[in-house]
Amino acid sequence: MDVLKYLEECAALVEPEIDRWLPRQIQPEVLTKAMRHLIEAGGKRLRPCLALTACEAVGGKREDAIETAAALELFHNFTLIHDDIMDHDEFRRNVKTVHVLWGEPIAIIAGDALFAKVFEAAAANASRLGMSREKTVELFNTLSRASFELCQGQALDMLFEKRNDVTEEEYMQMISGKTGALTEAATKAGALLGNASAAEIQALSRYGRLIGIAFQMQDDVLGILGKQEKFGKPIGSDIREGKKTLIIVKALDLAPGEERRVLLRAFGRSNATDEEIREAIAVLKRVGAVDYVAERARKMVAEAKMELKILPDSRAKEALLGIADFVVEREF
């Protein structure tokens, strides 16, 4: 299966629904522009696609999950806006970030407004399907728990910036919340909307969590080895920002004295020169930290694919298997 083409197919389904919940006529106009900015800049629409595909994989129709799929993209973009503010990032998806264009107060409000729309869209989905009270509550709990976990993960990520002793276990806890929680919410919500069995919901939840964590690990690898025009933000920016990715955590553990000094000379310094960043990246490669993270991500994807054995064979199951591979094979 051509996964990129499949993602485009899902995106074509969900784009009109995103527009329905995020019309261009929202007032004031600056709020509309700020809310829509990153959505219009592109993105893979991975989380909506996971929800639609999980729904179909358990016997539902993709359209059964369309409002919630759109809600998940709004949710994701809300987190990106706030994340960019906290990280002082100037670019996302090769465009200027929301806070750079409109200032932090408008960016915060735009993120909050996107988050409010998440639950409005999910409520409409449950109402349209005539979901039972119990399943509606579980749908809302799924989104709410993901939101709280994401906040926990983001808080840990920020606290890690002040430490050079972050462990691999701590990193995994952080990234499970910051990235894995929302991809789990996508697959679990899709399964709920497709009327899945308890065992199918559990399996798809675990699948979503695992590929979300692997996705972030691959993002960290691309932040070192990728090409800026594809990746959407400067290569090596995690080093300048002092982000404790697993690559950095592992390198600080493995690097001998001089290599460690070279890495720390650039790490967390916004004014580090391009040459210092290049030298730091060379250290990450030489000590094997980049290869270690790439391999760990591949193992997590293999675990995720094992969870899908419970599902009957179908095009949707094939797509979920393909998406899992795509997570660690992509170059952007």
Summary of the structure (lengths in Angstrom):
residues: 332
radius of gyration: 19.7
end to end distance: 18.8
largest distance: 63.8
contacts: 1186
relative contact order: 0.12
helix: 78%
strand: 1%
